[in-house]
């Protein structure tokens, strides 16, 4: 089974109160950006995202590494990590069911992918 396509990042949209909008994709990080999940698809093309739960830490780590290849996972605050995870394509987990242990496991899985990518 191959990895999902790499996602392109675009500048965030601002809501009326000045906060980044989270409508499509994921926002956050130190510089703030929104990931446009549709930007890598051809016209009329669709993808079938696998359903992800909080326990799918390895797959979540892979997807986060593909979305944020230059981000050291250990520099990401848990509040941002939580937002990014619940906005992943196919994520069906209950946002209220995460906890520090789950987020640490996701961060560790992502860090392993990050280190592997660095070579």
N, C-alpha and C positions, 0 to 999 in steps of 0.2 A: 504494500500500500504506500503510495507516494505522499509527499507533503503537500498541503494546500498551497495555492499560488502566493507569491510575495505580495504584500499589500503596500500601496503607495500612500504617503502621508501628504496632506494638504493643510494650509493654514486653517485655524479654527474659525467658525462663525461665532459671532457674539449675540447673545440674547439681549432682550431689552434691558435687563439689569446688569449687563456687562460681563456676565459669566459665559464661558464657552458653552456652546450647545453640544449635546451628546446624541442628537438624533440618529445619525448614521455613524457607525464605527465607535471610535474610542478617543477620548481627549485626556490630556493630562501631561505629566512630565514637567520638567523645569521650564522648557520653552513654551509649552502648550501647543498642541496640534490636534487635528482631527484625522482619523484614518478613514479614507473613503474605500469601503469594501468593494464598491462597484468599479473602481477605476481600472482594475486589471482584467475585467471581463470584456469580451468582444460584444458587439451589438447583438442583442437577442440571446446571448449565452447566459446560462444560469449554473450555479453550483449547488450541490446537495451537501450541506454541512452535516457532519456527524453530530448527533446530540451529545453534549458535554455536561457533566455534573461536576461538583466540587471535587469528587474523588478521582477524576481523570487528570491528575496532576501532571503526568508526563506529557500527554497530548496538549494540555494547556501551555506547558513550558515550551513545547515546540512551536506552537502558534505564536506565543509572545516573542520568541526569538526571531521568528520570521518577520513579525511586524516591527520590532524595535531592535534590529541587529547591532546597533551601536550603543545601546543602553545597558549599563551594568545593572543587572537585576537587583543587586544589593543596594543600589542608590535610589530605588523606587520606594516611596512610602506605601504602607499597606492600604491607605485610603485610595490612592491612585491605582494600585494593583487590583483592588476589589472592583473599581469602576471598569478597568480594562477587561477583566475576566468576564463580568456579567454582560459585557457588550460584544463578546466574541460571537462570530457566526455559529449558530447551533447550540449556544449555551442555554440550557433549560433549568439549571439549578436555581433553587430559591435563594435570592440575594441575602435574605436574613439568616441563612443557615451557615454562612461562613464564620470562621473564627481564626484566631491568631495561628493556631497549629496548622490549619488548612492553608492559610496564606503563606506560612513559612515553607510548607511542603511544595507549594507551587513555585515560590521564589527559588528554592533549591533546585527544582527540576529545570526551571528556566536558566539558572546559573550554570548548570551542567551543560546545557545546549550552548550557552554563551561561550563557555570555555572551549568546548569542542570546535566551535566556529572560528575561534581565534587561532586554533592550530596547536 
